[in-house]
Amino acid sequence: MKAFFQKFFSLFLSFFFFLSGLLHGGSGNTQQPTPVPDTPSGSAQTLVYGADATRQSLNLMLPAQKGETGLVLFIHGGAWIFGDKSTYNDLIAQWANAGYAAATMSYRYISDTVHMNDLLDDIGAALAKIKETAAASGYTVNKVILAGMSAGAHLSMLYAYARNSSAPVTPVAAISFCGPSDLTRADFLENNALGDLSAMLDLMAKACGVRITVEEYTNKSGNYEAFMSALRAVSPITYASSAVPTVFAQGEKDTIVPFAGVQALSESLTAAGVTNDFVCYPNSGHDLADDPDSADRVYTLSVQYAQTYLK
């Protein structure tokens, strides 16, 4: 299973390199806000925020001007079981040059003993470390936009929605590139790219901390109710009423994260009166590689959200 997702992770990287190119000024004809500069003015600090110095670490870049500044935090994808913060090193340099604090973090992988709530704890610890480090250098960081791809997008939304009131730096928006929205959906669990329900249930058991067999899932017996309840607790759609403004970038041909599920979350936010922008990539799968006009739109929205919510 890990090898399968690693194949797709290379596609995630190609997408973010493409997005990095858009941050140089965009490639389409869409009206653009002031672009994020692309010339780094300093080097990133590597900080450890937990006992695991490899997984619980982050890279931080601070803007040239000290004082109050918003933060953009990038969270990597990789099915919650692989990937690394280095994916977004170029992007944090560009955002720092635009006048924002910018960081990219690694987190512990889910396992039989580390579950999704532990990963949310990692995000909180990383934000506390960023705030403390920034303060020691003359910066005040009180607002954050969380952004990520796939599993990183899921974590960005889940933390911003579910832990908004307790976060050491207040989440004010999220940017989701193909982030799973509802882990209980049959089209997510059963029609998965693994082609193996048992493997998917094992992955989700690691996510939520409740184990289930294929027989229990199929017959809705045994641990089924506890399993589904635990998955709902780590699904962003559960917290739609307390969500923050969100940009959704979603491939219509995505076979890993159901298009309909992300669309349902967008509709739930709209029903709750939460600002959100849903950008469809009609020709793209999970890599979002085949719709440059949609990518331009997401770039524009990302900069607009930063300019609006990180004031």
C-alpha positions as CSV (number, residue, x, y, z in Angstrom):
1,M,0.0,0.0,0.0
2,K,2.8,2.4,0.9
3,A,4.5,1.8,-2.5
4,F,1.2,2.5,-4.3
5,F,0.8,5.9,-2.6
6,Q,4.4,6.8,-3.2
7,K,3.7,6.5,-7.0
8,F,1.1,9.1,-6.6
9,F,3.2,11.3,-4.4
10,S,5.6,12.0,-7.3
11,L,2.5,13.4,-9.1
12,F,1.8,15.6,-6.1
13,L,5.3,17.0,-6.3
14,S,4.9,17.8,-10.0
15,F,1.7,19.7,-9.2
16,F,3.4,21.8,-6.5
17,F,6.3,22.6,-8.8
18,F,3.7,23.8,-11.2
19,L,2.0,25.9,-8.5
20,S,5.4,27.3,-7.6
21,G,5.7,28.5,-11.3
22,L,2.3,30.2,-10.9
23,L,3.6,32.0,-7.9
24,H,6.1,33.7,-10.2
25,G,3.2,35.5,-11.9
26,G,0.7,33.0,-13.3
27,S,0.4,31.4,-16.7
28,G,-3.1,32.1,-17.8
29,N,-5.2,35.1,-18.8
30,T,-7.0,35.4,-15.4
31,Q,-6.7,38.8,-13.7
32,Q,-4.1,38.3,-11.0
33,P,-3.5,40.1,-7.7
34,T,0.0,41.2,-6.9
35,P,2.1,38.0,-7.4
36,V,4.2,36.5,-4.7
37,P,7.9,37.3,-5.3
38,D,10.2,34.4,-6.3
39,T,13.6,35.5,-5.0
40,P,14.4,34.3,-1.5
41,S,15.8,36.9,0.9
42,G,17.0,34.5,3.6
43,S,17.3,30.9,4.6
44,A,14.8,28.7,6.4
45,Q,15.2,27.8,10.1
46,T,14.7,24.1,10.9
47,L,12.9,23.7,14.2
48,V,12.1,20.6,16.2
49,Y,8.7,20.8,18.0
50,G,8.5,17.3,19.6
51,A,10.4,14.3,20.8
52,D,10.8,12.8,17.3
53,A,13.4,15.1,15.8
54,T,12.8,13.7,12.3
55,R,9.0,13.6,12.0
56,Q,8.2,16.4,14.5
57,S,10.1,19.2,12.7
58,L,9.4,22.1,10.5
59,N,11.1,24.7,8.3
60,L,10.3,28.4,8.9
61,M,11.0,31.5,7.0
62,L,10.2,35.0,8.4
63,P,9.6,38.1,6.3
64,A,12.1,41.0,6.2
65,Q,9.9,43.4,8.1
66,K,9.4,42.6,11.8
67,G,6.2,43.2,13.7
68,E,2.8,41.6,13.2
69,T,2.7,39.2,10.4
70,G,0.3,36.4,9.1
71,L,1.5,32.8,8.7
72,V,1.0,30.4,5.8
73,L,1.6,26.8,6.9
74,F,2.0,24.0,4.3
75,I,1.3,20.4,5.3
76,H,2.5,17.6,3.1
77,G,0.5,14.8,1.6
78,G,1.3,11.1,1.4
79,A,-1.8,9.1,2.7
80,W,-0.7,10.1,6.3
81,I,2.0,7.4,6.1
82,F,4.9,9.0,4.1
83,G,6.0,12.4,2.7
84,D,8.1,15.2,4.1
85,K,8.1,18.9,4.8
86,S,10.8,19.6,2.2
87,T,8.1,19.3,-0.5
88,Y,7.2,23.0,0.0
89,N,10.6,24.6,0.7
90,D,10.4,26.7,-2.5
91,L,6.9,27.9,-1.7
92,I,7.7,29.1,1.8
93,A,10.6,31.2,0.4
94,Q,8.2,32.9,-2.0
95,W,5.6,33.6,0.6
96,A,8.2,35.0,3.0
97,N,9.3,37.4,0.4
98,A,5.7,38.5,0.0
99,G,5.7,39.6,3.7
100,Y,4.3,36.6,5.4
101,A,5.8,34.1,7.9
102,A,5.8,30.8,6.0
103,A,6.4,27.3,7.2
104,T,6.3,23.7,6.1
105,M,6.0,20.9,8.7
106,S,6.5,17.1,8.9
107,Y,4.3,15.1,11.3
108,R,4.2,11.6,12.8
109,Y,2.8,9.0,10.5
110,I,-0.4,7.2,11.5
111,S,0.2,3.7,12.8
112,D,-1.3,1.3,15.3
113,T,-0.3,3.6,18.1
114,V,-0.4,7.1,16.4
115,H,-3.8,8.3,15.1
116,M,-5.3,11.3,13.5
117,N,-5.8,13.2,16.7
118,D,-2.1,12.8,17.4
119,L,-1.3,14.4,14.1
120,L,-3.6,17.3,15.0
121,D,-1.6,17.6,18.2
122,D,1.5,17.9,16.1
123,I,0.0,20.8,14.1
124,G,-0.8,22.6,17.4
125,A,2.7,22.0,18.7
126,A,4.3,23.2,15.5
127,L,2.2,26.4,15.6
128,A,3.2,27.0,19.2
129,K,6.9,26.6,18.2
130,I,6.5,28.9,15.3
131,K,4.8,31.6,17.4
132,E,7.5,31.3,20.1
133,T,10.4,31.4,17.7
134,A,8.9,34.3,15.8
135,A,8.3,36.3,19.0
136,A,11.9,35.8,20.0
137,S,13.0,37.5,16.7
138,G,10.6,40.4,17.0
139,Y,7.5,39.1,15.1
140,T,3.9,38.7,16.3
141,V,2.1,35.7,14.7
142,N,-1.6,35.5,15.5
143,K,-3.2,34.2,12.3
144,V,-2.5,31.3,10.0
145,I,-3.8,29.9,6.7
146,L,-3.3,26.1,6.5
147,A,-2.7,24.6,3.1
148,G,-1.9,21.2,1.8
149,M,-2.3,18.4,-0.8
150,S,-4.4,15.3,-0.3
151,A,-3.7,14.0,3.3
152,G,-2.1,17.4,4.1
153,A,-5.2,19.1,2.9
154,H,-7.4,16.9,5.0
155,L,-5.2,17.7,8.1
156,S,-5.3,21.4,7.2
157,M,-9.1,21.5,7.1
158,L,-9.6,19.2,10.1
159,Y,-7.3,21.3,12.3
160,A,-8.7,24.6,11.1
161,Y,-12.3,23.5,11.6
162,A,-12.1,21.3,14.7
163,R,-9.4,23.1,16.8
164,N,-9.9,26.7,15.8
165,S,-10.8,27.8,19.3
166,S,-7.8,26.1,21.0
167,A,-5.1,26.7,18.4
168,P,-2.0,28.7,19.6
169,V,-2.2,30.6,16.3
170,T,-5.8,31.2,15.1
171,P,-6.6,29.5,11.8
172,V,-8.4,32.0,9.6
173,A,-8.6,30.1,6.3
174,A,-7.6,26.8,4.6
175,I,-6.6,25.9,1.1
176,S,-7.3,22.3,0.1
177,F,-5.8,20.5,-2.9
178,C,-7.8,17.3,-3.2
179,G,-8.3,16.9,0.5
180,P,-10.5,14.0,1.7
181,S,-13.6,15.6,3.3
182,D,-15.6,12.7,4.7
183,L,-13.8,9.5,5.6
184,T,-17.0,7.6,6.1
185,R,-18.2,7.8,2.4
186,A,-18.6,4.4,0.7
187,D,-17.0,5.9,-2.5
188,F,-13.9,6.8,-0.5
189,L,-13.7,3.5,1.4
190,E,-14.8,1.0,-1.2
191,N,-14.0,2.4,-4.6
192,N,-10.5,3.3,-3.5
193,A,-7.5,3.4,-5.7
194,L,-5.9,0.5,-3.8
195,G,-8.6,-1.8,-5.2
196,D,-8.5,-3.5,-1.8
197,L,-11.1,-2.9,0.9
198,S,-9.1,-4.7,3.5
199,A,-6.0,-2.4,3.0
200,M,-8.2,0.7,3.0
201,L,-9.9,-0.4,6.3
202,D,-6.5,-1.0,7.8
203,L,-5.4,2.5,6.8
204,M,-8.5,4.1,8.2
205,A,-8.2,2.0,11.4
206,K,-4.8,3.6,11.9
207,A,-6.4,7.0,11.2
208,C,-9.2,6.7,13.8
209,G,-7.9,4.1,16.3
210,V,-10.7,1.6,15.9
211,R,-10.1,-1.6,14.0
212,I,-12.6,-3.4,11.8
213,T,-12.7,-6.4,9.6
214,V,-14.1,-6.5,6.1
215,E,-16.9,-8.8,7.3
216,E,-17.8,-6.3,10.1
217,Y,-17.8,-3.5,7.6
218,T,-19.8,-5.4,4.9
219,N,-22.4,-6.7,7.4
220,K,-22.5,-3.5,9.6
221,S,-21.7,-5.6,12.6
222,G,-19.2,-5.8,15.4
223,N,-17.1,-2.7,15.5
224,Y,-18.9,-1.1,12.6
225,E,-20.7,1.7,14.5
226,A,-17.6,2.5,16.6
227,F,-15.5,2.6,13.5
228,M,-17.8,4.9,11.6
229,S,-18.2,7.2,14.6
230,A,-14.5,7.4,15.0
231,L,-14.1,8.2,11.3
232,R,-16.7,10.9,11.5
233,A,-14.8,12.5,14.4
234,V,-11.8,13.0,12.1
235,S,-13.7,14.1,9.0
236,P,-13.7,17.8,8.1
237,I,-17.4,17.7,7.1
238,T,-18.3,17.0,10.7
239,Y,-17.2,20.4,11.6
240,A,-18.7,22.4,8.7
241,S,-20.6,24.7,11.1
242,S,-17.3,25.9,12.7
243,A,-15.2,25.9,9.5
244,V,-13.1,28.8,8.3
245,P,-13.1,30.2,4.7
246,T,-11.7,27.6,2.4
247,V,-10.5,27.2,-1.2
248,F,-11.2,23.8,-2.7
249,A,-9.1,22.6,-5.7
250,Q,-10.5,19.3,-6.9
251,G,-10.0,17.1,-9.9
252,E,-13.3,15.8,-11.4
253,K,-11.5,12.6,-12.5
254,D,-9.9,12.0,-9.1
255,T,-10.0,8.3,-8.3
256,I,-8.4,8.7,-4.8
257,V,-10.5,11.5,-3.3
258,P,-14.1,11.5,-4.5
259,F,-15.1,14.7,-6.3
260,A,-18.7,14.4,-4.9
261,G,-17.4,14.2,-1.3
262,V,-15.4,17.5,-1.6
263,Q,-18.4,19.1,-3.4
264,A,-20.6,18.0,-0.5
265,L,-18.2,19.7,2.0
266,S,-18.3,22.9,0.0
267,E,-22.1,22.8,0.0
268,S,-22.1,22.2,3.7
269,L,-19.9,25.2,4.3
270,T,-22.2,27.3,2.1
271,A,-25.2,26.2,4.0
272,A,-23.5,27.1,7.3
273,G,-22.7,30.6,5.9
274,V,-19.0,30.0,5.6
275,T,-17.2,31.6,2.7
276,N,-15.7,29.1,0.3
277,D,-14.6,28.8,-3.3
278,F,-14.8,25.5,-5.1
279,V,-12.5,25.2,-8.2
280,C,-13.1,22.3,-10.4
281,Y,-10.3,20.8,-12.5
282,P,-12.5,19.0,-15.1
283,N,-9.7,17.2,-17.0
284,S,-7.6,16.3,-14.0
285,G,-7.2,13.4,-11.6
286,H,-5.6,13.5,-8.1
287,D,-2.5,15.2,-9.5
288,L,-4.4,18.3,-10.8
289,A,-2.1,18.4,-13.8
290,D,-4.3,19.1,-16.8
291,D,-6.2,22.3,-16.1
292,P,-3.9,25.3,-16.1
293,D,-6.9,27.8,-16.1
294,S,-8.2,26.2,-12.9
295,A,-4.7,26.3,-11.4
296,D,-4.5,30.1,-12.3
297,R,-7.8,30.5,-10.5
298,V,-6.6,28.8,-7.3
299,Y,-3.4,30.8,-7.4
300,T,-5.5,34.0,-7.6
301,L,-7.8,32.9,-4.7
302,S,-4.8,31.8,-2.5
303,V,-3.2,35.3,-2.8
304,Q,-6.6,37.0,-2.2
305,Y,-7.3,34.9,0.8
306,A,-3.9,35.8,2.3
307,Q,-4.5,39.5,1.6
308,T,-8.0,39.3,3.1
309,Y,-7.7,37.0,6.1
310,L,-4.1,37.5,7.3
311,K,-4.5,41.3,7.8
